[in-house]
């Protein structure tokens, strides 16, 4: 469920940024400098999720 929410939130954020650019002329020059942050944040999310799943599977196995 969280995966669906985070994907939806990402689409909304990207759509909002693109709307600001097309309708209000907001510059997207910052994207050129900050785009590497997106895969880093995604990687951190995947790492945290894997650690949480491992911990929950260990807790279920010990019961």
N, C-alpha and C positions, 0 to 999 in steps of 0.2 A: 504494500500500500504506500509506504514512504517513497518508494522508487517512482511511482506514478505521480505523486505530489511534487517531487523534486523536478521531474521532467516537465510537468505542467508549469511550475514556477519559472523554470528556465525559459520555456517558450514565451511566457508572458513578459519576462524581462527583456528578452531579445526583441520581441515585437514592440515593446514600449520604446526601446532605444531607437529602433528603426522608424517608428512613428514620429518621435521627436526630430529625427534627422529630416524626414521627408516633409512634414507639415510645418515645422517651426525653424528649420534651418540650423539645428544644433550640429556643431562640428563633430565629426567622428575621428578626428586626428588622434585622439587618445587611444583608440583601438589599436592603432599601429604599434604603439609602445607597450600596451598592457595585455595584448592577446595571449602571451605565454602564461599569464596567470590562470587562464581558464583550464588548460590541461593539468596544471599543478593542483588546483583546487579539486578537480575531478579525481585525480589520483589520490589525494588525501582522503576524499570521501570514500573511495573504494577501499583504501587501507583500513580506515576506521570501521567500516562496515564488516570487513573480513575479520578483524579482531573481535568485534562484538559477536559475530556468528560463531567464531571459535569458542569464545567464552560461554555462550549459551549452550552450545553442543556439549561442552565439558560438564556444565552444570546438570544437563539432562542425563548424561551418561553416569554420573555419580549417584543418581537417585535410585 
